[in-house]
């Protein structure tokens, strides 16, 4: 048998794994809900990305407006922006982000509770007070009460001011980044959260995509690379970008050699 075709076949079999991408690497490509930020580790979109593409507890869903929704202790928040470099995201309460101006009716919200391990409120945020079922209008009114159309919702910077509105629908402490432009605008802008998860930078810089292996025997961060999953970052031995030129160069050399032999 002519050794040249045999060598060619053997080399093809050797390089074939390197020329194909690992399924988990392909599966964890960043995605969106149609609008809003790209979603990637530590987050993953339920129904659009596999859970192994994100960290446990970082699942988001897609809202009707095409924006991602994050559930924090049974309260939903809209994810407006994600700052992957500093592990920060901006979220808004849907109850406050609907409509514009004091004529919009606002649904009842709950106090912000983020838990203890995955998220925490970023430093520098502050609280304002939202009171429901209030009487009267004026500068403190930020909308009508969705539960009582004849009453107002007040937004104030000092809790003691709530008493002036004779509010009967309850008071909620809402977190905002600042009060530039007034309380209503601050509520629409939302606030910043910091997440706690394994840093993805080293994996990304090596060409990988971060994820998490939920297997009970492993249950650890994984760097999904073109060749296979790695513990921290990708290697270089089976990188398709480096293997493909080598393979093509081999093919060209053997074609030239075959041509010389035949001629």
N, C-alpha and C positions, 0 to 999 in steps of 0.2 A: 504493500500500500504506500502510496505517495505520502511522505511524512508531513508535507505542507498542509494539505487539507485536514489531517488529523490534529496538527498543532492549532490550526484555526478553530476547529470544533472545541478543543479543550479550553482554549482561551475564551471563547464565546461563553462556554458554560461557567467559567470562573468569573467573568465580568457581569453576567446576567443579573445576579442579585444586586450588584452595585448600581446597575442602570435602572432599577425599579425602586420606587419610593416605598418606605414603610407605611402600612395602612394607617397607623395612628398619627404619623406625621401629616399625612394628607387630610385625615379627619379633623385635625385641630387647626385648620386654617381659620383666621379671624372672620367673623360674620357680623352682620347687623340685623336689626329688626325691621329694616327698611328706612329708618331715619335714626338720628342720634349717633352715638359713638360706635366704633368697632369694638366687638366683644371678643376678648381672648383671656387667657389665664390671668388672674385666678378665677375669672367669671366664665360661665358657659350658658348658652341659651337652651332652655328646656325644649326638646323637640326638634332643634336645629343643630345642636352640637352634642357630642357624647359627654356624659358626666366625667370621663377620664381626661377631658380637655381642661377642666377647671378644678378648683379646690373644693372639698366638701363644704357645703354651707354657702357657696357663692353662686348659686343658681339664679338666673334672671328669666323672666318671661317677657313676651312681647305684648305691649298694650295696643289698644285699638288705634292709637295715633301713630303707631310705628316706632314708639320709643320703648326702651327696655324698662322693666319694672323689677325692683328689688324688694323682697319682703323682709322686714325687720321686726321680729317678735309680733307677728300677726298684723302688721301695718304695712301697706304698700307705699313705696316711694318711686317716683320717676327718676331714672338716671339720665341727667342732662349731659354730663361730661365725665370722662375718665382720664385721669392724669397718671399714666402707668409708671412714669419715671419716679414719682415720689409717693406712690401707693395711695393716691387721694382720688375721691370722686365727689362730684357735686350732685346732690339729690334735691328734689322738690316734693312737697306733699301735694298730691293731685287735688285735694280739697281746696288748696289755696291758689293753684296755678290755672284754674278754669276761669275764663272770662277776664275782662279788664274793667277797671273803674268800680265805683261804689254801687253800681246797679246790678252787678253780678251776684247771684245767690251762691253762698258757700256752704258746702256740706260740713258736718261736724268732724273734727279731727281728734286724734288722741295725742297724749304727751309722747315725746320722742323717747323710745327705748331701743337701744342698739345692742344690748347684751354686753358680755364682758370679754370675749375672746377674739371674735373675727373683726369687729368694727369698733371704732370709738370716734367721738366727735372731735374734729380737729381743734387745736388750740386757737384761741382768738374769736371763737364763735360766741354769740350772746343769745339771751332769751328775750322774747317779747310775749305779751299776753293777748290771747284771742278770747273774747267773751261773746256768748251767744244769747239770743233772746233779749237784746237790749232795746231800750226806748230812746227815741230821738235820733237826730242825725248829727251833722257837724264833722269836724276834721277827723274825729276818731273812727267814724264809720268806714268800714272797708268793704261792705257788701250787705246784701240782705241774707237773712237766715233761711237756708233751704228747708229747714224743718218747721219754720213759722214765717211765712212770706211777709207778714206785717211787721215783723221785728227786724232789728239790725244786728250785724256782727261788728263788734268793735275790735280794733287792734291798737294796743297801747304799749308804751315802753316801760311804764311803771304800773305794777299790779294794783296799787291803791286807786288808780284812776277808774278802775272797773266799777267801783261803787257809784260813780256819778251816773252811770247808764242804767241803773236799776235792772241789771241783767239777770235773767231768770233761767237761762239755758245752759249754765255751766261755763267754766273758764279752763282754757288749755294753755300751758306754757309751750310756746313754739320756738325752735332753734333757728336762728338766721345768722348769716355771715356778718352783716352790718345793717344799719338802718338808713343808708343813703337813699334818698328819694322817698322816704316814709316807710311806715310799717307794711302797708299793702304791697309795695314794690319789693321790699325785703323778703316777704313771704313767697312771692312769685319767683325770686332768684334762688331761694333755697339755702342750703348750707353744705359744708364740707365734712366728709367722713374720711378717716384713715383706716385702711384695712391691714390686717396682720396675716401674712402668708409668706411662704418661701420666696425669696427674691429670684426673679426670672432673668435678670440681666445677663449672667454668665452663659446661660443656655442660649438666649437669643443671639448674643454676640458670636456664638459658635455656629450659628445657622440652624438652631433647633427651635422647637415650639414646646412651651412648658405645659405640663399636665400633672396628673396625680394618679397613682396606681391604687385603686381601692381594695385590692386583694388583701384579706386579713393577714396573710403571711408577709405582706410587704408594707402596705398602707403608708406610702411615702411619695414624696415629690419625684417626678420623672421628667427627663429632658427627651422629648420625642424627636429623633433625628432622621435624616433621609435613609440611613441604613437600618437603624433599630433604636429602641429606647436606651438611654444612658442614665446614670444616676445624677449627674450634675450638668455636664455639657457634652457636645458632640465631639467625636474623634475625627480623624482625617483619612483613615485607611480606606474606607468604603464610600467616601464622598462621591456622588454621581458627577459633580462638576469636575473632579480631578480624574475620575476613572474614565469618563467618556473620551476625552482627548487621547488618553493612552491607548484605549481600544481602537479608536479611529486610526491613530498612527501605526499600530500594528497591522491593521487591515491594509493600509496603503503600502507598507513595506513589503508585505507578502504578495500583493498584486504586482508590484514592480518586479519582485524576484521571480514570480511565475512567468511574467512577460519575458524576462531575460532568458529564462531556461527554455521557453518555447521558441525563442528566436535565436 
